Amino acid sequence: MKQVVSKAPGKMFLTGEYAVLYGYPAIILAVNKYVTTKIEEANRFSFKAYNKKIEDLENVRRVSPHSYAVIKYYIENFDIDIKSVSVEIESDIPFKGLGSSSATMVSLSTALNRFFLLNIDSREVIQHLYKIKDRLEGGSIADIATSFLGGVVLIQQYKNDVKVEKLSPELLTKVFNIYAIYSGERQDTFEAIRNIRDKVRKKEYYKKLIDLMGETSKETINNWRNMDNLIKLIRLYHYLLASLGTSTRNIDEIVDYFENIGGAAKISGAGYGDSVLALTFKEQDQLALKYKWIKIDIDKNGVVVKYK
């Protein structure tokens, strides 16, 4: 029985949220939490995710809108026939804000590409997925590219012009422990992005904040080998994000905790809730934090595929 299994990592922003939407660079970490897609031959179509099994494509939308959008896109643009396949998606990403939607799209599209022998170039796959993601929630190409490529990704996007560079992950992992902390508050990414875009369009103050965020991202790149400066720049970027209005009381409490123990923490992603990225120096290894958290590492491989 023909079978393809594809595994794609989640992500967290080190710097560049929102500024990346206006042509500034962002640095994103692929993290060692994954979405796995298994596609195999079957008597009829079925889709299983989040412990729910669906046997009608239109109902996939209720369980996983991103999966539905990817499958529909491939049917309409590459003429694949899914009548005799089963699709099963599993995730060990523990909470919202770690790029599960993008990882789902990358994992599923890669599995479809390989199962149906479409031979679509990786750059083209990323562009296809960005079109889908942009319709669903807006945002930049950064999440998709990072899940696809793995490692630490420097990305800058201006309209259709995208520049991607991989940075050394060892510079971070040698010096820091890296954590993801869930604020306990869920936020819709589409609404968050729309809200910020409206603010930037209507008031010069917010446009200036975006410019400051962009310059801070540039300085983070310039100080990539200076870990003391990196901590300061990460702290600064969080407070710029907070000035946009994207922080919450819970997030502020998490950020204060890490600053008090000599580390740094910031919103990762759209904000208004979801997850916080935190760094501590290696000697600090015990957290007394009431929020749900995990210690993470950087995934270096990006999406990977196995055949049977």
N, C-alpha and C positions, 0 to 999 in steps of 0.2 A: 504494500500500500504506500503510495507516494505521500510524503510528509515533509513539510518545511517548518522549522522553528526559528523565530527571530526574537532577539532580546535587545531592548534599547534602554539607555539610562535616563534617569531624571536629571534635573538641573537646578542650580541656584545662581542668582546674580551676585557677583562680587561688587560690581559697580555698573552704572549706566542705565538703570531703569528710567523710562520716560525720555531721557536725553537721547537714547538710541533712536527714538521715533523722529527726531529732528536732525539726524545726520551725524550725531556725535558717537564716539566709540563706546562699546560696552565690553566688560569682561565677565564671562559666564563659566561656571564650573559644571562639568558633567559629574554627577554623583553616583555612588555605587548602590543605588536602589533602582529597580528595573520593572519595565512592563514587558511581558513575554507573550508572543502570539504564536499559536500553532495552527497551521492550515493543513488539512489532509483530505484525501478522497473520501467521499461518502455517498450514500444512496440518494440523499437529498440535502438541500441547504439547511444548515443550522448555525446558530451563533450563541456562544456562551461567554458571559462575563459577569463578575460580581454575583456569582451563584445564581444567575438567572439564565435560562436557556430559551432562545427564541428560534422559531422555525419559519418566520416570515420577515423578509428584509425590511419592510416598512416599520415594523415594530422594533427593530434594532435602535431606531432613533430614540425611543423612550429609555433604553438602557444605557446607551453610549452614543450621544450625538456626534462626537468626533469620529468614532468608528463608522457610523452610518455614512457620514459625509465622505470619508475616504473610499469606502466600498462603492458608493454611487459614482464618485468621480472616476474611479478606475473602470467601472462598467461603461460609463458614457464616453470616456476618452480613449480607452484601450480595448473596448469590445470584448471584455472577459466574460465568461459564462460561469456563474457561481452556483448553478442549480445542483451540482454534485460535489459540493465541498462543505466541510465543517470548519468553522473558525472559533477558536477558543483563546480568550485573553485572560491572563493572570497578572497581578501586580503585587510587588512587595513594597511599594511606596506607601509609607504609613499614614501620611496626612497631606492635606491640601497645601499647595504652594511649592511643591518640589517638581513641577513640570510633568505631572502624570498625563495631562492631555497631549502634550507634544510627544512624549515618549510612546503613548498609545498610537499616535498617527505614524511615527517613524517605524515602530515595530510592525504594525499592520501593513503599511505600504511596502516595506521591504519584503515581508513574507509574500505578499501578493505579487510583487515584481519577480521574485525568484520562483514561486510556485507555477506561475503562468509563463515563465521564460520570456519575459518582456524585454529584458536587457536594457532597461532605462538607466542612463548614466546618473551617478550619484548627485551631481550638480542639478540635473534636471529634476530628479526626485525631490530635492530640497525646494526647488522653485514651485513644483506642483503642490507640495504640502503647504507652502506659504500661502498660496492662493486660497486653499481650503481654510486654513487657520484665520486668514484675514477676514474672510466672510463670516466665520463663526464668532470671533472674539476680538479681531483687530490685533494690534501689537506688531512686533518686528519679526524678522526672520531668525532672530538670535536663538530662541528656544529650540526650533527645529534643527538648525545647523549644529548646535551643541550636542543634542541627543544623537544626531547622526555621526558626528566626528569624534566625540569623546574628548577627554582632557580638559585643559583650560583654553578657552576660545576667546580671542579678541576679534570682535566683529564691528564693522561700521557699514551702515546702509544709507544710501541716498537714492531714493526712488528705486530704480531697478539695478543700480550699481552697488554691488555688495563686495566688500573686502573682508577676507577671513584670514586670520593668522593664529597659529597655536603657540601658546606660551608654555614655559617649563613648569609643570605641576610640582616638581620637587622643591622649588623655592618656597612654596607654601607649606607642603607637608613636612618638610624637614624642621621647620620652625614652629608651626602651629598645630594645635588640635582644632578640628573644624566640626561645628555642630549645626544641626537644624532644630529649631524650636517652634512648636505650633502654638500660635497665640490663642487658640480656642475659638476664633471668630472666622467665619467663612465669608468670602467676598467674590462676587461675580466679576471676572476679569474684564468682560466687555463693558460693563457699567463703569468700572474704575477708569479704564482708558478713555471712555467717552467723556467722563466727568473732567479729567485732567485736560484733555484736548479743548474742551469748552472753556475752561479757565484760561488756558494759554492764548486762545483766540480772542478772548474778550478783554483781558487785562494785561498791560505791559509788565506789571509786577511779576506775574507768573512766567512770562516769556524770559524775563531776566533771570529768574530762578533756574529755568531750564538751561540757559547759557552758563550759569555758574556750575550747574551739575555736569554739563559737558566738559567744562574746563577742569573740573575735579577728576573726571574720568581720565582725561589726558594726563593729568599729573600722576594718577595711579599707575598708568602705563610707564611713565617716565621714572617712577620710583619702584619699579617691579622688584628690584634687587635690594631695596632698602626697607626692611621689615618694620622698623620703628616708624618710618614715615607712612608706610602702608596702613598701619593701625590708625594713625591720625586721620588719614584720608578716608578710610572706611567710616570712622565716626562722623566726619564732616558730611559725607554723602548721606548718611542717615538723617542728619538734621536738616539737610536741604530737602530730602523727601518729606520729612515731617512738616517743613514750611509750606509744601504744596498741599498739606492737609491730609496726607495718606497714613499718618500714624494713629494709634489708638492708645487708650490707657494701658491695656495689656501689653502692647508692643513697647511702650515707654518703660514699663516696669522691667521687661526682659532686657532692654538696652541698658538701663541703669545698673542692673545686676552685673552684666559682663564688664561694664566700665569700672565698677567698683572692685572687681577682682583683677584689673589690669589688662583686660582684653578689649574687644570691640564687637559690636553687634549692629545690624542694620536690617531694615526691611529687605526681603528678597522678592522681587516681582512687583505686582500691582499695588500691594499694600492694602490699607483699610482692614487688615486682618491677615489671615493665612499664616505664612511662615516667616521666621527671622533667621538669618545667617549669622553665626557668631564664630569668632576666632579667639583662642586663648594661647598664650605661650605654653610650650610643652610641659613646664614644671607645674602648671595648673591642670589637674586631671580629675578633680572631684567637683561635681556640681550639686548644689543644694537649691534646686529650682522646682517650683510647684507645677510648672507647665510641662506638657509632654515634650520630650526631646530625644534625639538620637545623635550619636557620634557618627560622622560620615567620613568617607574617603573619596578621592577623586577617581572616577572611572577613566581609564586611559584608552579604551578600545572603541568606544562608540557602539553603534549597532553591530551585532554579530549574528550570523546565520548558521544553522545546522540542517543537514539533509538526512532523510532516511529512505 
